[in-house]
Every structure is written in C-alpha cells, then in structure tokens.
Amino acid sequence: MAYREEIAVEIQKLVEKAPAGVSSHHLKDFKQQDVVDTVNRLHLKYPKVIRDTFIDHAKYATIEIEK
C-alpha cells in the first residue's frame, strides 16, 4: 500500500485524455489501495485537477479528474 510511479503514469494519461468538466475513471488492474494512495498524493500536488479518493462500495478507487 503506497504511492506507485506506474500508477501515477497511468493517471497522467487519464488526465491528458479526460474531457472538459468532471470525469470518473478506474484502474482496475492495480491494487486498489495503491491507486488510492497514489491518487491522494497527486491530489496534494494538483488539487484543482485530481480529486482525493477512497475505495467505494464496489471495491474500486474512483479517479475523478476536473478540467
């Protein structure tokens, strides 16, 4: 359970492709707690673009991007 650079790279790709407004994404191929830790660290760096997250009822970390 920690920040992982490979997840950060995937999130950056999502940010680049995200439409205007708020969009939600998932990275289901990664350990979800690692996704949470990575998203929340990126949220600290980019609070206007990446929202903080948690593991939802479906057991996935939702990545919300605002452009």
Jmol script that loads the backbone (N, CA, C; Angstrom):
load data "model"
ATOM      1  N   MET A   1       0.835  -1.178   0.000  1.00  0.00           N
ATOM      2  CA  MET A   1       0.000   0.000   0.000  1.00  0.00           C
ATOM      3  C   MET A   1       0.880   1.241   0.000  1.00  0.00           C
ATOM      4  N   ALA A   2       0.982   1.838  -1.177  1.00  0.00           N
ATOM      5  CA  ALA A   2       1.842   3.007  -1.268  1.00  0.00           C
ATOM      6  C   ALA A   2       1.688   3.673  -2.625  1.00  0.00           C
ATOM      7  N   TYR A   3       2.269   4.865  -2.721  1.00  0.00           N
ATOM      8  CA  TYR A   3       2.363   5.563  -3.994  1.00  0.00           C
ATOM      9  C   TYR A   3       3.180   4.700  -4.944  1.00  0.00           C
ATOM     10  N   ARG A   4       2.693   4.552  -6.171  1.00  0.00           N
ATOM     11  CA  ARG A   4       3.435   3.780  -7.172  1.00  0.00           C
ATOM     12  C   ARG A   4       3.552   4.606  -8.443  1.00  0.00           C
ATOM     13  N   GLU A   5       4.773   4.731  -8.918  1.00  0.00           N
ATOM     14  CA  GLU A   5       5.045   5.555 -10.096  1.00  0.00           C
ATOM     15  C   GLU A   5       4.295   5.051 -11.328  1.00  0.00           C
ATOM     16  N   GLU A   6       4.165   3.734 -11.500  1.00  0.00           N
ATOM     17  CA  GLU A   6       3.463   3.215 -12.679  1.00  0.00           C
ATOM     18  C   GLU A   6       1.980   3.597 -12.656  1.00  0.00           C
ATOM     19  N   ILE A   7       1.405   3.712 -11.478  1.00  0.00           N
ATOM     20  CA  ILE A   7       0.018   4.174 -11.374  1.00  0.00           C
ATOM     21  C   ILE A   7      -0.044   5.665 -11.694  1.00  0.00           C
ATOM     22  N   ALA A   8       0.916   6.423 -11.203  1.00  0.00           N
ATOM     23  CA  ALA A   8       0.966   7.862 -11.491  1.00  0.00           C
ATOM     24  C   ALA A   8       1.056   8.115 -12.996  1.00  0.00           C
ATOM     25  N   VAL A   9       1.816   7.302 -13.696  1.00  0.00           N
ATOM     26  CA  VAL A   9       1.931   7.436 -15.155  1.00  0.00           C
ATOM     27  C   VAL A   9       0.572   7.183 -15.815  1.00  0.00           C
ATOM     28  N   GLU A  10      -0.132   6.169 -15.363  1.00  0.00           N
ATOM     29  CA  GLU A  10      -1.453   5.865 -15.927  1.00  0.00           C
ATOM     30  C   GLU A  10      -2.448   6.987 -15.630  1.00  0.00           C
ATOM     31  N   ILE A  11      -2.363   7.563 -14.446  1.00  0.00           N
ATOM     32  CA  ILE A  11      -3.247   8.672 -14.099  1.00  0.00           C
ATOM     33  C   ILE A  11      -2.940   9.877 -14.981  1.00  0.00           C
ATOM     34  N   GLN A  12      -1.675  10.131 -15.231  1.00  0.00           N
ATOM     35  CA  GLN A  12      -1.302  11.242 -16.120  1.00  0.00           C
ATOM     36  C   GLN A  12      -1.901  11.041 -17.512  1.00  0.00           C
ATOM     37  N   LYS A  13      -1.901   9.813 -18.002  1.00  0.00           N
ATOM     38  CA  LYS A  13      -2.520   9.523 -19.301  1.00  0.00           C
ATOM     39  C   LYS A  13      -4.021   9.811 -19.264  1.00  0.00           C
ATOM     40  N   LEU A  14      -4.659   9.444 -18.140  1.00  0.00           N
ATOM     41  CA  LEU A  14      -6.087   9.723 -17.996  1.00  0.00           C
ATOM     42  C   LEU A  14      -6.350  11.226 -17.998  1.00  0.00           C
ATOM     43  N   VAL A  15      -5.507  11.980 -17.310  1.00  0.00           N
ATOM     44  CA  VAL A  15      -5.665  13.438 -17.258  1.00  0.00           C
ATOM     45  C   VAL A  15      -5.552  14.023 -18.662  1.00  0.00           C
ATOM     46  N   GLU A  16      -4.582  13.562 -19.420  1.00  0.00           N
ATOM     47  CA  GLU A  16      -4.388  14.081 -20.780  1.00  0.00           C
ATOM     48  C   GLU A  16      -5.593  13.811 -21.678  1.00  0.00           C
ATOM     49  N   LYS A  17      -6.232  12.656 -21.512  1.00  0.00           N
ATOM     50  CA  LYS A  17      -7.350  12.264 -22.371  1.00  0.00           C
ATOM     51  C   LYS A  17      -8.714  12.694 -21.831  1.00  0.00           C
ATOM     52  N   ALA A  18      -8.771  13.161 -20.599  1.00  0.00           N
ATOM     53  CA  ALA A  18     -10.051  13.482 -19.962  1.00  0.00           C
ATOM     54  C   ALA A  18     -10.749  14.637 -20.675  1.00  0.00           C
ATOM     55  N   PRO A  19     -12.068  14.552 -20.785  1.00  0.00           N
ATOM     56  CA  PRO A  19     -12.825  15.645 -21.402  1.00  0.00           C
ATOM     57  C   PRO A  19     -12.939  16.835 -20.445  1.00  0.00           C
ATOM     58  N   ALA A  20     -13.416  17.951 -20.964  1.00  0.00           N
ATOM     59  CA  ALA A  20     -13.660  19.118 -20.117  1.00  0.00           C
ATOM     60  C   ALA A  20     -14.738  18.784 -19.092  1.00  0.00           C
ATOM     61  N   GLY A  21     -14.632  19.388 -17.929  1.00  0.00           N
ATOM     62  CA  GLY A  21     -15.577  19.111 -16.853  1.00  0.00           C
ATOM     63  C   GLY A  21     -15.019  18.044 -15.930  1.00  0.00           C
ATOM     64  N   VAL A  22     -15.905  17.374 -15.219  1.00  0.00           N
ATOM     65  CA  VAL A  22     -15.500  16.326 -14.279  1.00  0.00           C
ATOM     66  C   VAL A  22     -15.748  14.969 -14.920  1.00  0.00           C
ATOM     67  N   SER A  23     -14.748  14.102 -14.850  1.00  0.00           N
ATOM     68  CA  SER A  23     -14.902  12.741 -15.366  1.00  0.00           C
ATOM     69  C   SER A  23     -14.377  11.755 -14.330  1.00  0.00           C
ATOM     70  N   SER A  24     -14.937  10.550 -14.342  1.00  0.00           N
ATOM     71  CA  SER A  24     -14.552   9.499 -13.393  1.00  0.00           C
ATOM     72  C   SER A  24     -13.906   8.344 -14.132  1.00  0.00           C
ATOM     73  N   HIS A  25     -12.875   7.780 -13.518  1.00  0.00           N
ATOM     74  CA  HIS A  25     -12.106   6.706 -14.143  1.00  0.00           C
ATOM     75  C   HIS A  25     -11.718   5.679 -13.085  1.00  0.00           C
ATOM     76  N   HIS A  26     -11.352   4.479 -13.550  1.00  0.00           N
ATOM     77  CA  HIS A  26     -10.867   3.420 -12.661  1.00  0.00           C
ATOM     78  C   HIS A  26      -9.636   2.765 -13.278  1.00  0.00           C
ATOM     79  N   LEU A  27      -8.751   2.309 -12.439  1.00  0.00           N
ATOM     80  CA  LEU A  27      -7.603   1.499 -12.869  1.00  0.00           C
ATOM     81  C   LEU A  27      -7.754   0.146 -12.182  1.00  0.00           C
ATOM     82  N   LYS A  28      -8.542  -0.716 -12.791  1.00  0.00           N
ATOM     83  CA  LYS A  28      -8.915  -1.984 -12.167  1.00  0.00           C
ATOM     84  C   LYS A  28      -7.791  -3.012 -12.140  1.00  0.00           C
ATOM     85  N   ASP A  29      -6.745  -2.807 -12.930  1.00  0.00           N
ATOM     86  CA  ASP A  29      -5.661  -3.790 -12.993  1.00  0.00           C
ATOM     87  C   ASP A  29      -4.618  -3.612 -11.897  1.00  0.00           C
ATOM     88  N   PHE A  30      -4.798  -2.617 -11.043  1.00  0.00           N
ATOM     89  CA  PHE A  30      -3.850  -2.359  -9.965  1.00  0.00           C
ATOM     90  C   PHE A  30      -4.503  -2.625  -8.615  1.00  0.00           C
ATOM     91  N   LYS A  31      -3.683  -2.858  -7.617  1.00  0.00           N
ATOM     92  CA  LYS A  31      -4.167  -2.985  -6.246  1.00  0.00           C
ATOM     93  C   LYS A  31      -4.838  -1.663  -5.873  1.00  0.00           C
ATOM     94  N   GLN A  32      -6.093  -1.731  -5.486  1.00  0.00           N
ATOM     95  CA  GLN A  32      -6.880  -0.517  -5.305  1.00  0.00           C
ATOM     96  C   GLN A  32      -6.370   0.388  -4.183  1.00  0.00           C
ATOM     97  N   GLN A  33      -5.818  -0.168  -3.132  1.00  0.00           N
ATOM     98  CA  GLN A  33      -5.266   0.689  -2.080  1.00  0.00           C
ATOM     99  C   GLN A  33      -4.063   1.471  -2.597  1.00  0.00           C
ATOM    100  N   ASP A  34      -3.279   0.875  -3.490  1.00  0.00           N
ATOM    101  CA  ASP A  34      -2.167   1.603  -4.111  1.00  0.00           C
ATOM    102  C   ASP A  34      -2.691   2.730  -5.003  1.00  0.00           C
ATOM    103  N   VAL A  35      -3.802   2.481  -5.683  1.00  0.00           N
ATOM    104  CA  VAL A  35      -4.416   3.532  -6.501  1.00  0.00           C
ATOM    105  C   VAL A  35      -4.861   4.682  -5.600  1.00  0.00           C
ATOM    106  N   VAL A  36      -5.508   4.363  -4.489  1.00  0.00           N
ATOM    107  CA  VAL A  36      -5.942   5.398  -3.542  1.00  0.00           C
ATOM    108  C   VAL A  36      -4.753   6.215  -3.064  1.00  0.00           C
ATOM    109  N   ASP A  37      -3.703   5.545  -2.630  1.00  0.00           N
ATOM    110  CA  ASP A  37      -2.524   6.245  -2.107  1.00  0.00           C
ATOM    111  C   ASP A  37      -1.890   7.142  -3.170  1.00  0.00           C
ATOM    112  N   THR A  38      -1.827   6.653  -4.396  1.00  0.00           N
ATOM    113  CA  THR A  38      -1.226   7.425  -5.485  1.00  0.00           C
ATOM    114  C   THR A  38      -2.105   8.612  -5.863  1.00  0.00           C
ATOM    115  N   VAL A  39      -3.399   8.383  -6.008  1.00  0.00           N
ATOM    116  CA  VAL A  39      -4.327   9.469  -6.348  1.00  0.00           C
ATOM    117  C   VAL A  39      -4.289  10.551  -5.272  1.00  0.00           C
ATOM    118  N   ASN A  40      -4.320  10.151  -4.022  1.00  0.00           N
ATOM    119  CA  ASN A  40      -4.359  11.146  -2.951  1.00  0.00           C
ATOM    120  C   ASN A  40      -3.058  11.940  -2.858  1.00  0.00           C
ATOM    121  N   ARG A  41      -1.954  11.327  -3.173  1.00  0.00           N
ATOM    122  CA  ARG A  41      -0.696  12.083  -3.198  1.00  0.00           C
ATOM    123  C   ARG A  41      -0.695  13.061  -4.370  1.00  0.00           C
ATOM    124  N   LEU A  42      -1.182  12.613  -5.533  1.00  0.00           N
ATOM    125  CA  LEU A  42      -1.263  13.511  -6.687  1.00  0.00           C
ATOM    126  C   LEU A  42      -2.259  14.647  -6.434  1.00  0.00           C
ATOM    127  N   HIS A  43      -3.306  14.361  -5.683  1.00  0.00           N
ATOM    128  CA  HIS A  43      -4.276  15.396  -5.316  1.00  0.00           C
ATOM    129  C   HIS A  43      -3.595  16.519  -4.533  1.00  0.00           C
ATOM    130  N   LEU A  44      -2.649  16.175  -3.686  1.00  0.00           N
ATOM    131  CA  LEU A  44      -1.921  17.198  -2.925  1.00  0.00           C
ATOM    132  C   LEU A  44      -1.117  18.111  -3.851  1.00  0.00           C
ATOM    133  N   LYS A  45      -0.590  17.550  -4.941  1.00  0.00           N
ATOM    134  CA  LYS A  45       0.186  18.335  -5.908  1.00  0.00           C
ATOM    135  C   LYS A  45      -0.702  19.102  -6.885  1.00  0.00           C
ATOM    136  N   TYR A  46      -1.833  18.500  -7.259  1.00  0.00           N
ATOM    137  CA  TYR A  46      -2.717  19.069  -8.281  1.00  0.00           C
ATOM    138  C   TYR A  46      -4.168  19.098  -7.781  1.00  0.00           C
ATOM    139  N   PRO A  47      -4.452  19.860  -6.728  1.00  0.00           N
ATOM    140  CA  PRO A  47      -5.790  19.819  -6.119  1.00  0.00           C
ATOM    141  C   PRO A  47      -6.916  20.328  -7.017  1.00  0.00           C
ATOM    142  N   LYS A  48      -6.603  21.121  -8.017  1.00  0.00           N
ATOM    143  CA  LYS A  48      -7.647  21.638  -8.906  1.00  0.00           C
ATOM    144  C   LYS A  48      -7.963  20.681 -10.046  1.00  0.00           C
ATOM    145  N   VAL A  49      -7.141  19.659 -10.224  1.00  0.00           N
ATOM    146  CA  VAL A  49      -7.320  18.721 -11.340  1.00  0.00           C
ATOM    147  C   VAL A  49      -7.722  17.330 -10.855  1.00  0.00           C
ATOM    148  N   ILE A  50      -7.070  16.836  -9.823  1.00  0.00           N
ATOM    149  CA  ILE A  50      -7.309  15.477  -9.328  1.00  0.00           C
ATOM    150  C   ILE A  50      -7.934  15.560  -7.944  1.00  0.00           C
ATOM    151  N   ARG A  51      -9.089  14.947  -7.796  1.00  0.00           N
ATOM    152  CA  ARG A  51      -9.777  14.943  -6.506  1.00  0.00           C
ATOM    153  C   ARG A  51      -9.276  13.775  -5.658  1.00  0.00           C
ATOM    154  N   ASP A  52      -9.354  13.935  -4.338  1.00  0.00           N
ATOM    155  CA  ASP A  52      -8.951  12.827  -3.475  1.00  0.00           C
ATOM    156  C   ASP A  52      -9.965  11.698  -3.616  1.00  0.00           C
ATOM    157  N   THR A  53      -9.586  10.498  -3.201  1.00  0.00           N
ATOM    158  CA  THR A  53     -10.440   9.339  -3.442  1.00  0.00           C
ATOM    159  C   THR A  53     -10.411   8.376  -2.266  1.00  0.00           C
ATOM    160  N   PHE A  54     -11.201   7.343  -2.384  1.00  0.00           N
ATOM    161  CA  PHE A  54     -11.297   6.263  -1.402  1.00  0.00           C
ATOM    162  C   PHE A  54     -11.803   5.039  -2.151  1.00  0.00           C
ATOM    163  N   ILE A  55     -11.828   3.903  -1.504  1.00  0.00           N
ATOM    164  CA  ILE A  55     -12.361   2.686  -2.129  1.00  0.00           C
ATOM    165  C   ILE A  55     -13.874   2.692  -1.925  1.00  0.00           C
ATOM    166  N   ASP A  56     -14.617   2.615  -3.028  1.00  0.00           N
ATOM    167  CA  ASP A  56     -16.077   2.709  -2.956  1.00  0.00           C
ATOM    168  C   ASP A  56     -16.724   1.362  -2.624  1.00  0.00           C
ATOM    169  N   HIS A  57     -18.045   1.343  -2.605  1.00  0.00           N
ATOM    170  CA  HIS A  57     -18.791   0.130  -2.253  1.00  0.00           C
ATOM    171  C   HIS A  57     -18.534  -1.026  -3.222  1.00  0.00           C
ATOM    172  N   ALA A  58     -18.127  -0.717  -4.449  1.00  0.00           N
ATOM    173  CA  ALA A  58     -17.812  -1.754  -5.438  1.00  0.00           C
ATOM    174  C   ALA A  58     -16.359  -2.220  -5.324  1.00  0.00           C
ATOM    175  N   LYS A  59     -15.639  -1.674  -4.351  1.00  0.00           N
ATOM    176  CA  LYS A  59     -14.247  -2.031  -4.052  1.00  0.00           C
ATOM    177  C   LYS A  59     -13.247  -1.489  -5.077  1.00  0.00           C
ATOM    178  N   TYR A  60     -13.609  -0.361  -5.700  1.00  0.00           N
ATOM    179  CA  TYR A  60     -12.706   0.308  -6.636  1.00  0.00           C
ATOM    180  C   TYR A  60     -12.423   1.732  -6.175  1.00  0.00           C
ATOM    181  N   ALA A  61     -11.249   2.208  -6.521  1.00  0.00           N
ATOM    182  CA  ALA A  61     -10.879   3.598  -6.253  1.00  0.00           C
ATOM    183  C   ALA A  61     -11.277   4.420  -7.473  1.00  0.00           C
ATOM    184  N   THR A  62     -12.216   5.313  -7.296  1.00  0.00           N
ATOM    185  CA  THR A  62     -12.650   6.171  -8.396  1.00  0.00           C
ATOM    186  C   THR A  62     -11.694   7.347  -8.519  1.00  0.00           C
ATOM    187  N   ILE A  63     -11.218   7.576  -9.726  1.00  0.00           N
ATOM    188  CA  ILE A  63     -10.310   8.688 -10.005  1.00  0.00           C
ATOM    189  C   ILE A  63     -11.145   9.769 -10.674  1.00  0.00           C
ATOM    190  N   GLU A  64     -11.324  10.892  -9.987  1.00  0.00           N
ATOM    191  CA  GLU A  64     -12.092  11.999 -10.542  1.00  0.00           C
ATOM    192  C   GLU A  64     -11.143  13.096 -10.996  1.00  0.00           C
ATOM    193  N   ILE A  65     -11.319  13.473 -12.257  1.00  0.00           N
ATOM    194  CA  ILE A  65     -10.466  14.482 -12.883  1.00  0.00           C
ATOM    195  C   ILE A  65     -11.345  15.660 -13.283  1.00  0.00           C
ATOM    196  N   GLU A  66     -10.883  16.853 -12.970  1.00  0.00           N
ATOM    197  CA  GLU A  66     -11.621  18.064 -13.327  1.00  0.00           C
ATOM    198  C   GLU A  66     -10.746  18.947 -14.203  1.00  0.00           C
ATOM    199  N   LYS A  67     -11.259  19.253 -15.380  1.00  0.00           N
ATOM    200  CA  LYS A  67     -10.522  20.113 -16.323  1.00  0.00           C
ATOM    201  C   LYS A  67     -11.331  21.342 -16.638  1.00  0.00           C
TER     202      LYS A  67
END
end "model"
wireframe off; spacefill off
backbone 0.3
color backbone group
